[in-house]
């Protein structure tokens, strides 16, 4: 039981140390959380390759995934 408590204390100390280090880096540089939580840009349209015969007939369809 003592070993489990020691393990939990070590893990808690490491997590606390990482949190303090991230907070200090954020105060100094101000870039960490922007990198982790940046919005991902998703393209609204998907380019569709048209074959030459459908484009020549004028009935090529373009589909978008919105």
N, CA, C and O atoms as a CHARMM CRD file, in Angstrom:
* protein
*
  264
    1    1 UNK  N      0.82700  -1.20100   0.00000 PROA 1      0.00000
    2    1 UNK  CA     0.00000   0.00000   0.00000 PROA 1      0.00000
    3    1 UNK  C      0.86700   1.25900   0.00000 PROA 1      0.00000
    4    1 UNK  O      0.54500   2.25400  -0.65000 PROA 1      0.00000
    5    2 UNK  N      1.96300   1.19300   0.73600 PROA 2      0.00000
    6    2 UNK  CA     2.84800   2.34800   0.79100 PROA 2      0.00000
    7    2 UNK  C      3.46500   2.62200  -0.58400 PROA 2      0.00000
    8    2 UNK  O      3.69500   3.77600  -0.94500 PROA 2      0.00000
    9    3 UNK  N      3.73200   1.56200  -1.34700 PROA 3      0.00000
   10    3 UNK  CA     4.30200   1.73700  -2.67900 PROA 3      0.00000
   11    3 UNK  C      3.29500   2.40700  -3.62000 PROA 3      0.00000
   12    3 UNK  O      3.68300   3.22500  -4.45400 PROA 3      0.00000
   13    4 UNK  N      2.01300   2.07100  -3.49400 PROA 4      0.00000
   14    4 UNK  CA     0.98500   2.69500  -4.32600 PROA 4      0.00000
   15    4 UNK  C      0.85600   4.18300  -3.99800 PROA 4      0.00000
   16    4 UNK  O      0.71500   5.00800  -4.90000 PROA 4      0.00000
   17    5 UNK  N      0.90500   4.52200  -2.72200 PROA 5      0.00000
   18    5 UNK  CA     0.82100   5.92800  -2.32100 PROA 5      0.00000
   19    5 UNK  C      2.04400   6.68700  -2.81700 PROA 5      0.00000
   20    5 UNK  O      1.92800   7.82400  -3.27400 PROA 5      0.00000
   21    6 UNK  N      3.21200   6.06400  -2.72800 PROA 6      0.00000
   22    6 UNK  CA     4.43400   6.70100  -3.22900 PROA 6      0.00000
   23    6 UNK  C      4.34300   6.91700  -4.73600 PROA 6      0.00000
   24    6 UNK  O      4.71800   7.98100  -5.22900 PROA 6      0.00000
   25    7 UNK  N      3.85100   5.92400  -5.47200 PROA 7      0.00000
   26    7 UNK  CA     3.69000   6.04200  -6.92300 PROA 7      0.00000
   27    7 UNK  C      2.73100   7.17400  -7.27300 PROA 7      0.00000
   28    7 UNK  O      3.01000   7.96500  -8.17500 PROA 7      0.00000
   29    8 UNK  N      1.60000   7.25900  -6.56400 PROA 8      0.00000
   30    8 UNK  CA     0.63900   8.33800  -6.82000 PROA 8      0.00000
   31    8 UNK  C      1.25100   9.69900  -6.51800 PROA 8      0.00000
   32    8 UNK  O      0.99300  10.66400  -7.23800 PROA 8      0.00000
   33    9 UNK  N      2.05300   9.78900  -5.47000 PROA 9      0.00000
   34    9 UNK  CA     2.69900  11.05500  -5.13200 PROA 9      0.00000
   35    9 UNK  C      3.70900  11.45400  -6.20800 PROA 9      0.00000
   36    9 UNK  O      3.81400  12.63100  -6.55400 PROA 9      0.00000
   37   10 UNK  N      4.44800  10.48400  -6.73400 PROA 10     0.00000
   38   10 UNK  CA     5.41800  10.78100  -7.79300 PROA 10     0.00000
   39   10 UNK  C      4.71000  11.24000  -9.06100 PROA 10     0.00000
   40   10 UNK  O      5.13000  12.21100  -9.69000 PROA 10     0.00000
   41   11 UNK  N      3.64200  10.55100  -9.43900 PROA 11     0.00000
   42   11 UNK  CA     2.88100  10.92900 -10.63300 PROA 11     0.00000
   43   11 UNK  C      2.25300  12.31000 -10.45100 PROA 11     0.00000
   44   11 UNK  O      2.27400  13.12700 -11.37100 PROA 11     0.00000
   45   12 UNK  N      1.70000  12.57100  -9.27700 PROA 12     0.00000
   46   12 UNK  CA     1.10300  13.89000  -9.01800 PROA 12     0.00000
   47   12 UNK  C      2.16400  14.98500  -9.07000 PROA 12     0.00000
   48   12 UNK  O      1.90800  16.07400  -9.58200 PROA 12     0.00000
   49   13 UNK  N      3.34500  14.70300  -8.54600 PROA 13     0.00000
   50   13 UNK  CA     4.42900  15.68100  -8.61300 PROA 13     0.00000
   51   13 UNK  C      4.86900  15.95400 -10.03400 PROA 13     0.00000
   52   13 UNK  O      5.16300  17.09800 -10.38400 PROA 13     0.00000
   53   14 UNK  N      4.91900  14.91500 -10.86400 PROA 14     0.00000
   54   14 UNK  CA     5.31200  15.11700 -12.26100 PROA 14     0.00000
   55   14 UNK  C      4.26100  15.91000 -13.03200 PROA 14     0.00000
   56   14 UNK  O      4.60200  16.76600 -13.84900 PROA 14     0.00000
   57   15 UNK  N      2.98600  15.62900 -12.77500 PROA 15     0.00000
   58   15 UNK  CA     1.90900  16.37400 -13.43700 PROA 15     0.00000
   59   15 UNK  C      1.92400  17.83300 -13.00100 PROA 15     0.00000
   60   15 UNK  O      1.75200  18.73400 -13.82100 PROA 15     0.00000
   61   16 UNK  N      2.12800  18.06100 -11.71200 PROA 16     0.00000
   62   16 UNK  CA     2.20600  19.43500 -11.21600 PROA 16     0.00000
   63   16 UNK  C      3.39900  20.17000 -11.81800 PROA 16     0.00000
   64   16 UNK  O      3.29200  21.34300 -12.17700 PROA 16     0.00000
   65   17 UNK  N      4.53400  19.48400 -11.92800 PROA 17     0.00000
   66   17 UNK  CA     5.72100  20.09100 -12.51600 PROA 17     0.00000
   67   17 UNK  C      5.48000  20.45400 -13.97800 PROA 17     0.00000
   68   17 UNK  O      5.88800  21.52700 -14.42300 PROA 17     0.00000
   69   18 UNK  N      4.82300  19.57700 -14.72300 PROA 18     0.00000
   70   18 UNK  CA     4.51500  19.86900 -16.12100 PROA 18     0.00000
   71   18 UNK  C      3.55800  21.04600 -16.23700 PROA 18     0.00000
   72   18 UNK  O      3.71300  21.88400 -17.12500 PROA 18     0.00000
   73   19 UNK  N      2.57300  21.11700 -15.35100 PROA 19     0.00000
   74   19 UNK  CA     1.62200  22.23300 -15.38300 PROA 19     0.00000
   75   19 UNK  C      2.30700  23.55900 -15.09600 PROA 19     0.00000
   76   19 UNK  O      2.02300  24.56100 -15.75300 PROA 19     0.00000
   77   20 UNK  N      3.20600  23.57100 -14.12000 PROA 20     0.00000
   78   20 UNK  CA     3.93600  24.80500 -13.79900 PROA 20     0.00000
   79   20 UNK  C      4.84300  25.20100 -14.95300 PROA 20     0.00000
   80   20 UNK  O      4.95300  26.38400 -15.27600 PROA 20     0.00000
   81   21 UNK  N      5.49900  24.22000 -15.58000 PROA 21     0.00000
   82   21 UNK  CA     6.37800  24.52300 -16.71000 PROA 21     0.00000
   83   21 UNK  C      5.59100  25.08800 -17.88700 PROA 21     0.00000
   84   21 UNK  O      6.03600  26.04000 -18.52800 PROA 21     0.00000
   85   22 UNK  N      4.42200  24.50800 -18.17900 PROA 22     0.00000
   86   22 UNK  CA     3.59000  25.04000 -19.26400 PROA 22     0.00000
   87   22 UNK  C      3.08500  26.44300 -18.95200 PROA 22     0.00000
   88   22 UNK  O      3.03700  27.29800 -19.83600 PROA 22     0.00000
   89   23 UNK  N      2.71400  26.68100 -17.71600 PROA 23     0.00000
   90   23 UNK  CA     2.24600  28.00800 -17.33800 PROA 23     0.00000
   91   23 UNK  C      3.35900  29.04600 -17.45400 PROA 23     0.00000
   92   23 UNK  O      3.13000  30.15400 -17.94100 PROA 23     0.00000
   93   24 UNK  N      4.55000  28.69300 -17.01300 PROA 24     0.00000
   94   24 UNK  CA     5.68200  29.61800 -17.12300 PROA 24     0.00000
   95   24 UNK  C      6.01200  29.89200 -18.58500 PROA 24     0.00000
   96   24 UNK  O      6.29300  31.03400 -18.95100 PROA 24     0.00000
   97   25 UNK  N      5.98200  28.86000 -19.42600 PROA 25     0.00000
   98   25 UNK  CA     6.27500  29.05100 -20.84000 PROA 25     0.00000
   99   25 UNK  C      5.20200  29.90500 -21.50100 PROA 25     0.00000
  100   25 UNK  O      5.50400  30.71200 -22.38000 PROA 25     0.00000
  101   26 UNK  N      3.97400  29.73500 -21.09300 PROA 26     0.00000
  102   26 UNK  CA     2.89100  30.54100 -21.65300 PROA 26     0.00000
  103   26 UNK  C      3.05600  32.01300 -21.27300 PROA 26     0.00000
  104   26 UNK  O      2.80900  32.89800 -22.09200 PROA 26     0.00000
  105   27 UNK  N      3.46800  32.26900 -20.05200 PROA 27     0.00000
  106   27 UNK  CA     3.69600  33.66000 -19.64200 PROA 27     0.00000
  107   27 UNK  C      4.87100  34.27300 -20.38100 PROA 27     0.00000
  108   27 UNK  O      4.85200  35.46100 -20.70300 PROA 27     0.00000
  109   28 UNK  N      5.89200  33.47400 -20.65200 PROA 28     0.00000
  110   28 UNK  CA     7.08600  34.00900 -21.30800 PROA 28     0.00000
  111   28 UNK  C      6.86500  34.18800 -22.80300 PROA 28     0.00000
  112   28 UNK  O      7.11900  35.26300 -23.34600 PROA 28     0.00000
  113   29 UNK  N      6.39000  33.13000 -23.47300 PROA 29     0.00000
  114   29 UNK  CA     6.29800  33.17200 -24.93200 PROA 29     0.00000
  115   29 UNK  C      4.87700  33.36700 -25.44400 PROA 29     0.00000
  116   29 UNK  O      4.68600  34.01400 -26.47400 PROA 29     0.00000
  117   30 UNK  N      3.88300  32.83000 -24.75800 PROA 30     0.00000
  118   30 UNK  CA     2.49200  33.01300 -25.16300 PROA 30     0.00000
  119   30 UNK  C      2.08900  32.25800 -26.40800 PROA 30     0.00000
  120   30 UNK  O      1.22000  32.72900 -27.14200 PROA 30     0.00000
  121   31 UNK  N      2.68300  31.10200 -26.68200 PROA 31     0.00000
  122   31 UNK  CA     2.40500  30.39400 -27.91800 PROA 31     0.00000
  123   31 UNK  C      1.90700  28.96500 -27.71100 PROA 31     0.00000
  124   31 UNK  O      1.36300  28.37900 -28.64700 PROA 31     0.00000
  125   32 UNK  N      2.06800  28.39700 -26.55100 PROA 32     0.00000
  126   32 UNK  CA     1.81600  26.96800 -26.37300 PROA 32     0.00000
  127   32 UNK  C      0.35600  26.62700 -26.61200 PROA 32     0.00000
  128   32 UNK  O      0.05200  25.73000 -27.39900 PROA 32     0.00000
  129   33 UNK  N     -0.54800  27.32400 -25.95000 PROA 33     0.00000
  130   33 UNK  CA    -1.95000  26.95500 -26.04700 PROA 33     0.00000
  131   33 UNK  C     -2.50700  27.26100 -27.42900 PROA 33     0.00000
  132   33 UNK  O     -3.45100  26.60500 -27.87000 PROA 33     0.00000
  133   34 UNK  N     -1.94000  28.24600 -28.12000 PROA 34     0.00000
  134   34 UNK  CA    -2.36800  28.50300 -29.49400 PROA 34     0.00000
  135   34 UNK  C     -2.00100  27.34200 -30.40100 PROA 34     0.00000
  136   34 UNK  O     -2.74600  27.01900 -31.32600 PROA 34     0.00000
  137   35 UNK  N     -0.85700  26.71100 -30.14800 PROA 35     0.00000
  138   35 UNK  CA    -0.45300  25.56700 -30.96300 PROA 35     0.00000
  139   35 UNK  C     -1.31900  24.34600 -30.67900 PROA 35     0.00000
  140   35 UNK  O     -1.70200  23.62700 -31.60100 PROA 35     0.00000
  141   36 UNK  N     -1.62800  24.10900 -29.40200 PROA 36     0.00000
  142   36 UNK  CA    -2.39400  22.92400 -29.04200 PROA 36     0.00000
  143   36 UNK  C     -3.86300  23.04200 -29.42400 PROA 36     0.00000
  144   36 UNK  O     -4.47300  22.06000 -29.84800 PROA 36     0.00000
  145   37 UNK  N     -4.43400  24.22400 -29.27900 PROA 37     0.00000
  146   37 UNK  CA    -5.86700  24.38400 -29.45800 PROA 37     0.00000
  147   37 UNK  C     -6.22400  25.24200 -30.66300 PROA 37     0.00000
  148   37 UNK  O     -7.27600  25.87900 -30.67400 PROA 37     0.00000
  149   38 UNK  N     -5.36400  25.26900 -31.68000 PROA 38     0.00000
  150   38 UNK  CA    -5.64600  26.04900 -32.88200 PROA 38     0.00000
  151   38 UNK  C     -6.78400  25.39800 -33.64900 PROA 38     0.00000
  152   38 UNK  O     -6.91400  24.17400 -33.66400 PROA 38     0.00000
  153   39 UNK  N     -7.60500  26.22100 -34.28600 PROA 39     0.00000
  154   39 UNK  CA    -8.70600  25.68800 -35.07800 PROA 39     0.00000
  155   39 UNK  C     -8.14200  25.07000 -36.34900 PROA 39     0.00000
  156   39 UNK  O     -7.27000  25.64100 -37.00400 PROA 39     0.00000
  157   40 UNK  N     -8.64400  23.92600 -36.67300 PROA 40     0.00000
  158   40 UNK  CA    -8.22500  23.24400 -37.88900 PROA 40     0.00000
  159   40 UNK  C     -9.07000  23.75500 -39.04800 PROA 40     0.00000
  160   40 UNK  O    -10.29800  23.77900 -38.96100 PROA 40     0.00000
  161   41 UNK  N     -8.42000  24.16400 -40.13000 PROA 41     0.00000
  162   41 UNK  CA    -9.15600  24.62400 -41.29800 PROA 41     0.00000
  163   41 UNK  C     -9.50800  23.42300 -42.15900 PROA 41     0.00000
  164   41 UNK  O     -8.65700  22.59700 -42.48900 PROA 41     0.00000
  165   42 UNK  N    -10.77600  23.34800 -42.51000 PROA 42     0.00000
  166   42 UNK  CA   -11.27000  22.24700 -43.32300 PROA 42     0.00000
  167   42 UNK  C    -11.74700  22.82400 -44.64600 PROA 42     0.00000
  168   42 UNK  O    -12.54800  23.75900 -44.65300 PROA 42     0.00000
  169   43 UNK  N    -11.27400  22.29100 -45.76200 PROA 43     0.00000
  170   43 UNK  CA   -11.75400  22.81000 -47.04000 PROA 43     0.00000
  171   43 UNK  C    -13.22600  22.47600 -47.24200 PROA 43     0.00000
  172   43 UNK  O    -13.67100  21.37500 -46.91600 PROA 43     0.00000
  173   44 UNK  N    -13.97900  23.43200 -47.78200 PROA 44     0.00000
  174   44 UNK  CA   -15.41200  23.23800 -47.97000 PROA 44     0.00000
  175   44 UNK  C    -15.73300  22.52600 -49.26600 PROA 44     0.00000
  176   44 UNK  O    -16.79800  21.92200 -49.39200 PROA 44     0.00000
  177   45 UNK  N    -14.83800  22.58400 -50.22300 PROA 45     0.00000
  178   45 UNK  CA   -15.08000  21.91700 -51.49700 PROA 45     0.00000
  179   45 UNK  C    -13.96300  20.93500 -51.76600 PROA 45     0.00000
  180   45 UNK  O    -12.82800  21.11300 -51.32300 PROA 45     0.00000
  181   46 UNK  N    -14.30300  19.91000 -52.49200 PROA 46     0.00000
  182   46 UNK  CA   -13.33300  18.90100 -52.87400 PROA 46     0.00000
  183   46 UNK  C    -13.16100  18.98500 -54.38100 PROA 46     0.00000
  184   46 UNK  O    -14.14100  18.87600 -55.11700 PROA 46     0.00000
  185   47 UNK  N    -11.93900  19.17600 -54.85400 PROA 47     0.00000
  186   47 UNK  CA   -11.75500  19.25000 -56.30300 PROA 47     0.00000
  187   47 UNK  C    -12.07300  17.90500 -56.95000 PROA 47     0.00000
  188   47 UNK  O    -11.66300  16.85000 -56.46600 PROA 47     0.00000
  189   48 UNK  N    -12.81200  17.97000 -58.05200 PROA 48     0.00000
  190   48 UNK  CA   -13.23900  16.77000 -58.75300 PROA 48     0.00000
  191   48 UNK  C    -12.56900  16.75500 -60.11400 PROA 48     0.00000
  192   48 UNK  O    -12.63000  17.73300 -60.85900 PROA 48     0.00000
  193   49 UNK  N    -11.93000  15.63900 -60.43100 PROA 49     0.00000
  194   49 UNK  CA   -11.32500  15.50800 -61.75600 PROA 49     0.00000
  195   49 UNK  C    -12.41900  15.13600 -62.74800 PROA 49     0.00000
  196   49 UNK  O    -13.23500  14.24900 -62.49500 PROA 49     0.00000
  197   50 UNK  N    -12.41900  15.82600 -63.87200 PROA 50     0.00000
  198   50 UNK  CA   -13.41300  15.54600 -64.90100 PROA 50     0.00000
  199   50 UNK  C    -12.72100  14.79100 -66.02700 PROA 50     0.00000
  200   50 UNK  O    -11.59400  15.10600 -66.40900 PROA 50     0.00000
  201   51 UNK  N    -13.41700  13.79100 -66.54900 PROA 51     0.00000
  202   51 UNK  CA   -12.83700  13.13300 -67.71100 PROA 51     0.00000
  203   51 UNK  C    -13.14100  13.95800 -68.94600 PROA 51     0.00000
  204   51 UNK  O    -14.07600  14.75900 -68.94200 PROA 51     0.00000
  205   52 UNK  N    -12.38100  13.77900 -69.98100 PROA 52     0.00000
  206   52 UNK  CA   -12.46500  14.63700 -71.16600 PROA 52     0.00000
  207   52 UNK  C    -13.79400  14.47600 -71.88400 PROA 52     0.00000
  208   52 UNK  O    -14.32100  15.46200 -72.39900 PROA 52     0.00000
  209   53 UNK  N    -14.36000  13.27200 -71.94000 PROA 53     0.00000
  210   53 UNK  CA   -15.60200  13.07000 -72.69200 PROA 53     0.00000
  211   53 UNK  C    -16.78500  13.74600 -71.99500 PROA 53     0.00000
  212   53 UNK  O    -17.63800  14.32500 -72.66600 PROA 53     0.00000
  213   54 UNK  N    -16.85100  13.68400 -70.67000 PROA 54     0.00000
  214   54 UNK  CA   -17.95800  14.31800 -69.95300 PROA 54     0.00000
  215   54 UNK  C    -17.84800  15.83100 -70.03300 PROA 54     0.00000
  216   54 UNK  O    -18.86400  16.51800 -70.14100 PROA 54     0.00000
  217   55 UNK  N    -16.62700  16.36300 -69.98100 PROA 55     0.00000
  218   55 UNK  CA   -16.44700  17.81300 -70.08200 PROA 55     0.00000
  219   55 UNK  C    -16.78900  18.30100 -71.47800 PROA 55     0.00000
  220   55 UNK  O    -17.32100  19.40000 -71.63500 PROA 55     0.00000
  221   56 UNK  N    -16.49400  17.50100 -72.49500 PROA 56     0.00000
  222   56 UNK  CA   -16.79700  17.89600 -73.86900 PROA 56     0.00000
  223   56 UNK  C    -18.30200  17.89500 -74.11000 PROA 56     0.00000
  224   56 UNK  O    -18.80800  18.72800 -74.86200 PROA 56     0.00000
  225   57 UNK  N    -19.02100  16.96900 -73.48000 PROA 57     0.00000
  226   57 UNK  CA   -20.48500  16.92700 -73.65000 PROA 57     0.00000
  227   57 UNK  C    -21.17400  18.00700 -72.83100 PROA 57     0.00000
  228   57 UNK  O    -22.31600  18.36900 -73.11400 PROA 57     0.00000
  229   58 UNK  N    -20.48200  18.52700 -71.80800 PROA 58     0.00000
  230   58 UNK  CA   -21.07500  19.58700 -71.00200 PROA 58     0.00000
  231   58 UNK  C    -21.90700  19.08000 -69.85300 PROA 58     0.00000
  232   58 UNK  O    -22.59700  19.87200 -69.21000 PROA 58     0.00000
  233   59 UNK  N    -21.87300  17.78900 -69.56700 PROA 59     0.00000
  234   59 UNK  CA   -22.68900  17.26400 -68.47400 PROA 59     0.00000
  235   59 UNK  C    -21.82900  16.73000 -67.34100 PROA 59     0.00000
  236   59 UNK  O    -22.21000  15.77000 -66.67200 PROA 59     0.00000
  237   60 UNK  N    -20.68600  17.33800 -67.12300 PROA 60     0.00000
  238   60 UNK  CA   -19.83800  16.94800 -66.00400 PROA 60     0.00000
  239   60 UNK  C    -20.45300  17.52700 -64.71300 PROA 60     0.00000
  240   60 UNK  O    -20.85900  18.68800 -64.67900 PROA 60     0.00000
  241   61 UNK  N    -20.51100  16.72900 -63.69500 PROA 61     0.00000
  242   61 UNK  CA   -21.08200  17.17800 -62.41700 PROA 61     0.00000
  243   61 UNK  C    -19.96300  17.44100 -61.41900 PROA 61     0.00000
  244   61 UNK  O    -18.96500  16.72200 -61.37500 PROA 61     0.00000
  245   62 UNK  N    -20.15000  18.47100 -60.63100 PROA 62     0.00000
  246   62 UNK  CA   -19.19300  18.81500 -59.57500 PROA 62     0.00000
  247   62 UNK  C    -19.93700  18.70800 -58.25700 PROA 62     0.00000
  248   62 UNK  O    -20.97300  19.34400 -58.06300 PROA 62     0.00000
  249   63 UNK  N    -19.40300  17.90500 -57.36100 PROA 63     0.00000
  250   63 UNK  CA   -20.05100  17.71100 -56.07100 PROA 63     0.00000
  251   63 UNK  C    -19.15400  18.28400 -54.98300 PROA 63     0.00000
  252   63 UNK  O    -17.93000  18.17700 -55.04900 PROA 63     0.00000
  253   64 UNK  N    -19.76600  18.87900 -54.00600 PROA 64     0.00000
  254   64 UNK  CA   -19.00000  19.39400 -52.87800 PROA 64     0.00000
  255   64 UNK  C    -19.46300  18.71100 -51.60400 PROA 64     0.00000
  256   64 UNK  O    -20.62800  18.33400 -51.47500 PROA 64     0.00000
  257   65 UNK  N    -18.55500  18.55800 -50.68000 PROA 65     0.00000
  258   65 UNK  CA   -18.90300  17.92300 -49.41000 PROA 65     0.00000
  259   65 UNK  C    -18.95700  18.97400 -48.32300 PROA 65     0.00000
  260   65 UNK  O    -17.94600  19.29000 -47.69700 PROA 65     0.00000
  261   66 UNK  N    -20.12300  19.50200 -48.10500 PROA 66     0.00000
  262   66 UNK  CA   -20.29800  20.53000 -47.07200 PROA 66     0.00000
  263   66 UNK  C    -21.04000  19.92500 -45.90900 PROA 66     0.00000
  264   66 UNK  O    -21.30000  20.61000 -44.92000 PROA 66     0.00000
